[in-house]
Amino acid sequence: MFNLFKKSKEIKSPISGKVVSLENVPDEVFSKKLMGDGVAIVPTGETLYTPTNALIELVAETKHAIGFKTDDGMEILIHVGLDTVNLKGEGFTSLVTAGQKVTAGTPILKIDRNFMQQKGINLITPIIITNSNEMTLSFNNIDNDVRSNEDTIILYK
């Protein structure tokens, strides 16, 4: 049987946790896919890693969002938590800067989970392909627990 994704490329989970459909994110910007298609992770880990080889195009001043572009043109946005922009960077330690080339598995952000818990922050983390209309995507491990840098969450062609 022909497998559409036989020669596809992989996006690994950037953080350990449980993969959920984007539709389950309690924020309409993500659940209605206004920024693009993807998945979300309910994280159990404290470190965010680069999900693939890429150029870091954006590190939000508030550190809660990081944008990447792969050599083949995929644009990825990782948005850590809901309403985390309001923290003004508190609770996050950025480990990279915009313009930096990174390889899959590079640590990019530390999350202070105790601080986030004290603030009542939902750490659900959407991984959005902002140019998803330009490629064919397949989402893996929905409703499964994944390990950062090990388990594939998105295949693309």
Beta strands, then each sheet from edge to edge (+ up, - down):
strand 1: 9-12
strand 2: 17-21
strand 3: 37-43
strand 4: 47-49
strand 5: 54-59
strand 6: 65-69
strand 7: 75-79
strand 8: 92-94
strand 9: 101-102
strand 10: 107-111
strand 11: 125-129
strand 12: 137-139
strand 13: 145-146
strand 14: 152-156
sheet 1: 1+ 14- 12+
sheet 2: 9+ 5- 6+ 7- 11+ 3- 2+ 13-
sheet 3: 4+ 10- 8+
end
